[in-house]
């Protein structure tokens, strides 16, 4: 814009244009680029991994919650909550002074879960719709983040894990339960899981076999500064 044109432009309009330009620059800066995973991504085929009755017969949820130290008063995120198998059991474990945030990326699944939570009067549970590459969790809020039978369906794992990191409290952990098999067969090899988490600055704290799902329970903590997206390198199979 020439000096003569600026003289003819009202000052409020000049300020508005400058503000919009700065906002555009900031928006561009907030869209970093992340590497794509060097492995297949499983399709979401069902909101149910197995029947709740079958899972309870092998004591799946109680075993997992015991091993990862879920206690009354904790704040938990259940990512990829599906029909709520873990959500309702976590709500019972954390009690009235705890909170559970249940999230799914499929609107119809989220709605059914919300109906169940309302029907069961689970006042310590909130249900929300997430995004495939960003769980949009509040910062410094969670003692545990559960990702059960769903990590292999995350299409952008590095971006997802990177954006999730700030939501952990000090000492908070990410809990992954999955089958130990290739991602295209709806599981995640344990070595690949460790590598992808490490690429975003998570440390494996503990991993235990979970025979009932032919897999494992893996616990991760965020360590050190969060790496910049440009420094994240995809793990190779």
VEXDREN-2710 file (C-alpha; in Angstrom, 1 decimal):
% VEXDREN-2710
k/r/px/py/pz
1/UNK/0.0/0.0/0.0
2/UNK/1.5/3.4/-1.0
3/UNK/2.0/6.3/1.4
4/UNK/-0.7/8.3/-0.5
5/UNK/-3.1/5.4/-0.3
6/UNK/-2.5/5.0/3.5
7/UNK/-3.3/8.7/4.0
8/UNK/-6.7/8.1/2.4
9/UNK/-7.4/5.0/4.5
10/UNK/-9.0/5.6/7.8
11/UNK/-6.8/4.7/10.8
12/UNK/-9.2/2.1/12.3
13/UNK/-9.2/0.2/9.0
14/UNK/-5.4/0.2/8.9
15/UNK/-5.3/-1.2/12.4
16/UNK/-7.9/-3.8/11.5
17/UNK/-5.9/-4.9/8.5
18/UNK/-2.7/-5.1/10.5
19/UNK/-4.5/-7.2/13.2
20/UNK/-5.8/-9.6/10.6
21/UNK/-2.3/-10.0/9.0
22/UNK/-0.8/-10.8/12.4
23/UNK/-3.5/-13.3/13.1
24/UNK/-2.9/-15.0/9.8
25/UNK/0.8/-15.2/10.6
26/UNK/0.1/-16.7/14.0
27/UNK/-2.3/-19.2/12.6
28/UNK/0.3/-20.4/10.1
29/UNK/2.9/-20.7/12.9
30/UNK/0.5/-22.8/14.9
31/UNK/0.2/-25.5/12.2
32/UNK/3.5/-27.4/12.5
33/UNK/4.4/-30.3/10.3
34/UNK/4.7/-33.8/11.7
35/UNK/6.1/-37.0/10.2
36/UNK/3.7/-39.7/9.0
37/UNK/4.0/-43.1/10.6
38/UNK/6.1/-45.6/8.7
39/UNK/3.6/-48.4/9.2
40/UNK/0.0/-49.2/8.3
41/UNK/-2.8/-47.6/10.3
42/UNK/-5.7/-49.8/11.2
43/UNK/-9.2/-48.7/10.2
44/UNK/-11.8/-48.1/12.9
45/UNK/-14.1/-51.1/12.4
46/UNK/-16.1/-51.1/15.6
47/UNK/-16.5/-49.2/18.8
48/UNK/-16.4/-52.5/20.7
49/UNK/-13.3/-54.6/21.2
50/UNK/-15.2/-57.5/22.8
51/UNK/-18.3/-57.9/24.9
52/UNK/-18.2/-56.4/28.3
53/UNK/-19.3/-59.7/29.8
54/UNK/-16.3/-61.5/28.2
55/UNK/-13.9/-58.9/29.4
56/UNK/-15.2/-59.0/32.9
57/UNK/-14.9/-62.8/33.0
58/UNK/-11.1/-62.3/32.6
59/UNK/-11.2/-59.3/34.9
60/UNK/-9.6/-57.1/32.3
61/UNK/-10.5/-53.6/33.6
62/UNK/-9.9/-54.3/37.3
63/UNK/-6.5/-55.9/36.4
64/UNK/-5.4/-52.9/34.4
65/UNK/-6.6/-50.3/36.9
66/UNK/-4.8/-52.2/39.7
67/UNK/-1.5/-52.5/37.8
68/UNK/-1.4/-48.8/36.8
69/UNK/-2.4/-47.5/40.2
70/UNK/-5.8/-45.9/39.6
71/UNK/-7.0/-44.5/42.9
72/UNK/-9.9/-42.6/44.4
73/UNK/-9.7/-38.9/43.6
74/UNK/-7.7/-39.2/40.4
75/UNK/-8.5/-37.4/37.2
76/UNK/-8.5/-39.8/34.2
77/UNK/-8.9/-39.3/30.4
78/UNK/-10.3/-42.3/28.5
79/UNK/-9.3/-41.7/24.9
80/UNK/-11.2/-43.7/22.2
81/UNK/-13.7/-44.6/24.9
82/UNK/-16.1/-46.4/22.5
83/UNK/-19.1/-47.7/24.3
84/UNK/-17.6/-46.9/27.7
85/UNK/-16.4/-50.2/29.1
86/UNK/-13.4/-48.6/30.8
87/UNK/-15.2/-45.2/31.4
88/UNK/-17.9/-46.6/33.8
89/UNK/-15.4/-48.7/35.7
90/UNK/-12.9/-45.9/36.0
91/UNK/-15.7/-43.6/37.2
92/UNK/-16.5/-46.1/40.0
93/UNK/-12.8/-46.5/40.9
94/UNK/-12.0/-42.7/41.2
95/UNK/-15.2/-42.0/43.1
96/UNK/-17.1/-38.8/43.8
97/UNK/-13.9/-36.8/44.3
98/UNK/-12.3/-38.0/41.0
99/UNK/-13.1/-37.1/37.4
100/UNK/-13.2/-39.1/34.1
101/UNK/-13.1/-37.4/30.7
102/UNK/-14.3/-39.9/28.1
103/UNK/-13.6/-39.0/24.5
104/UNK/-14.2/-40.5/21.0
105/UNK/-13.8/-39.2/17.5
106/UNK/-17.0/-40.8/16.1
107/UNK/-20.0/-38.5/16.8
108/UNK/-22.5/-41.4/16.9
109/UNK/-20.3/-43.3/19.4
110/UNK/-19.8/-40.2/21.5
111/UNK/-23.6/-39.7/21.6
112/UNK/-24.3/-43.3/22.7
113/UNK/-21.7/-43.0/25.4
114/UNK/-23.2/-39.7/26.6
115/UNK/-26.6/-41.4/26.8
116/UNK/-25.2/-44.2/28.9
117/UNK/-23.4/-41.9/31.2
118/UNK/-26.6/-39.9/31.7
119/UNK/-28.7/-43.0/32.2
120/UNK/-26.3/-44.3/34.8
121/UNK/-26.1/-40.9/36.5
122/UNK/-22.3/-40.8/36.4
123/UNK/-21.9/-37.3/37.7
124/UNK/-18.1/-37.5/37.7
125/UNK/-17.9/-38.3/34.0
126/UNK/-17.7/-35.8/31.1
127/UNK/-18.1/-36.9/27.5
128/UNK/-16.7/-35.0/24.5
129/UNK/-15.8/-35.4/20.8
130/UNK/-12.1/-35.5/20.1
131/UNK/-10.2/-35.0/16.8
132/UNK/-8.1/-37.7/15.0
133/UNK/-4.8/-35.9/15.5
134/UNK/-5.5/-33.8/18.6
135/UNK/-7.3/-34.9/21.7
136/UNK/-7.6/-31.2/22.8
137/UNK/-7.2/-32.0/26.5
138/UNK/-6.7/-29.3/29.1
139/UNK/-3.2/-28.7/30.2
140/UNK/-1.8/-30.1/33.5
141/UNK/-5.0/-32.0/34.2
142/UNK/-4.6/-35.8/34.2
143/UNK/-3.1/-38.4/36.5
144/UNK/-3.6/-41.1/33.9
145/UNK/-4.5/-41.1/30.2
146/UNK/-5.9/-44.4/29.0
147/UNK/-5.6/-45.5/25.3
148/UNK/-7.1/-49.0/25.2
149/UNK/-7.2/-51.1/22.0
150/UNK/-7.1/-47.9/19.9
151/UNK/-3.5/-46.7/19.4
152/UNK/-3.1/-48.7/16.2
153/UNK/-6.0/-46.6/14.8
154/UNK/-4.3/-43.2/15.3
155/UNK/-3.5/-42.0/11.9
156/UNK/-1.1/-39.3/13.0
157/UNK/0.5/-40.8/16.2
158/UNK/3.4/-38.3/16.5
159/UNK/1.1/-35.2/16.3
160/UNK/-1.4/-36.9/18.6
161/UNK/1.2/-37.7/21.3
162/UNK/2.9/-34.3/20.9
163/UNK/-0.4/-32.4/21.4
164/UNK/-1.4/-34.7/24.3
165/UNK/1.8/-34.3/26.4
166/UNK/1.0/-31.0/28.1
167/UNK/-2.3/-32.4/29.5
168/UNK/-0.4/-34.7/31.9
169/UNK/0.1/-33.7/35.5
170/UNK/3.6/-34.0/37.0
171/UNK/4.1/-37.7/37.4
172/UNK/1.1/-38.5/35.2
173/UNK/1.2/-41.5/32.9
174/UNK/-0.2/-42.6/29.6
175/UNK/-1.5/-46.1/29.7
176/UNK/-1.6/-48.2/26.5
177/UNK/-3.3/-51.5/26.4
178/UNK/-3.0/-53.3/23.0
179/UNK/-2.4/-56.6/21.4
180/UNK/1.2/-57.4/20.5
181/UNK/0.7/-57.9/16.7
182/UNK/1.1/-55.8/13.5
183/UNK/-0.9/-52.6/13.3
184/UNK/-2.9/-53.8/10.2
185/UNK/-4.1/-56.7/12.4
186/UNK/-5.4/-54.3/15.1
187/UNK/-2.5/-54.4/17.5
188/UNK/0.8/-52.6/18.0
189/UNK/4.2/-54.4/18.3
190/UNK/5.7/-53.4/21.6
191/UNK/9.0/-52.3/20.1
192/UNK/7.2/-50.0/17.7
193/UNK/5.1/-48.5/20.5
194/UNK/8.2/-47.7/22.6
195/UNK/9.9/-46.1/19.6
196/UNK/7.0/-43.9/18.6
197/UNK/6.5/-42.7/22.2
198/UNK/10.2/-42.1/22.6
199/UNK/10.3/-40.0/19.5
200/UNK/8.0/-37.5/21.2
201/UNK/9.8/-37.5/24.5
202/UNK/8.0/-40.2/26.5
203/UNK/9.8/-42.7/28.7
204/UNK/8.6/-46.3/29.1
205/UNK/8.1/-46.7/32.9
206/UNK/6.8/-50.2/33.0
207/UNK/5.4/-52.8/30.6
208/UNK/3.6/-56.0/31.7
209/UNK/2.1/-58.8/29.7
210/UNK/-1.7/-59.0/29.6
211/UNK/-2.6/-62.5/28.4
212/UNK/-6.3/-61.8/28.3
213/UNK/-5.8/-59.5/25.3
214/UNK/-2.8/-61.4/23.9
215/UNK/-0.8/-58.2/24.5
216/UNK/0.5/-55.8/27.2
217/UNK/-0.1/-52.9/29.5
218/UNK/2.5/-50.2/28.8
219/UNK/3.0/-47.1/31.0
220/UNK/4.7/-44.0/29.8
221/UNK/5.8/-40.7/31.4
222/UNK/6.8/-37.4/29.6
223/UNK/10.4/-36.6/30.3
224/UNK/12.4/-33.5/29.4
225/UNK/11.3/-30.7/27.1
226/UNK/8.7/-31.5/24.4
227/UNK/10.7/-31.8/21.1
228/UNK/9.9/-29.5/18.3
229/UNK/7.9/-31.2/15.5
230/UNK/10.8/-30.6/13.1
231/UNK/13.0/-32.8/15.3
232/UNK/10.6/-35.8/15.5
233/UNK/11.7/-38.7/13.3
234/UNK/9.4/-41.5/12.3
235/UNK/10.2/-45.0/13.5
236/UNK/10.9/-47.6/10.9
237/UNK/9.4/-51.1/11.1
END
